[in-house]
Amino acid sequence: MTDQIIAVDLGGTQARAALCDAEGKILDRYAQSANAVAGVEAVYTSVVETIRRVATDLAQIRGIGVGVPGPVGPWQGIIHEAPNLAGMVDFPIKARLEKDFGIPTFVGNDANLAAMGEHRFGAGRGVSHMIYITISTGIGGGIIVDDQLLLGWRGFAGEVGHQTLDANGPLCNCGNIGCLEVLAAGPAIERTAREALRAGRESKMNAMVGGDVERVTGAIISRAALEGDPLAKGIYERAAFYIGLGLVSLLHNFDTQVFVIGGGVAIHAWDLIYPTMSQVLVKHAFPSMSKGVRIVPAQLGDDVVLLGAAALVNEKLQMSK
Ligand SMILES: [Zn+2]
């Protein structure tokens, strides 16, 4: 059997590698610090070490797939910029790994690969038109059209978190205003809760943090909301309203069949956000377009980027046959 794949999820804190089979089954895994504090070469060394730990027999490995945070040149396999990875700029990770291991290597943006993972092995299986959205500290995603990841001119497509949904909204980290991300990601939910509490709003969150508004976290807000606190519930409904508007816009642009929503914020608060998201989609999209569209939770959890990297290798090697 020589159809094993090495999948790598290179994050700002950890480098993770998995040995997978062609069906996305993880046979072995290893993780260690990405070592970003020690510089760019230390990050690369960390990637090499995680691969060596799971690739006990290199002759069995058909390909290596790597998911990285930040904009990637998917054809050349270059990490254009990764502020979380010791400030990597134009780092040729594909060429370096192919030189060191002699194995075909493919690279993608982590959220893009997560979309491929859910499409191939998770909640989007069997669907040709799917959009994956991850909602955590930021909002990212990937767009699957006709069973293919949409890459765009330079490979940067799928920045679903940076569609403007409020022209009078707050400034986003990306430089734009009123982006979905700045309205509905984890930090937005926390910011909205703190502002409301500072303004004197009644909520059981006050007691939960002993009156210290700075201690309000996403976990506190979701717990209060699940216990029926009106303010906390309203904050999730507001975030879900903007996510729903984002889905409307994406649906109108891409005629998507299934939206797969992942990331810590969405998964932990699914019951709080799902009703509003789906109502907004039905209320504001063309009726003929929203009919039959599903919004479902992601299925692959923390392994989504690893399995996406495996899906990428799988697809590339089948294509090149
Ligand atoms: Zn933005």
Boltz pocket constraint, residues with backbone or C-beta under 6 A from the ligand:
constraints:
  - pocket:
      binder: B
      contacts: [[A, 161], [A, 162], [A, 163], [A, 172], [A, 173], [A, 174], [A, 175], [A, 176], [A, 179], [A, 181], [A, 182]]
      max_distance: 6.0
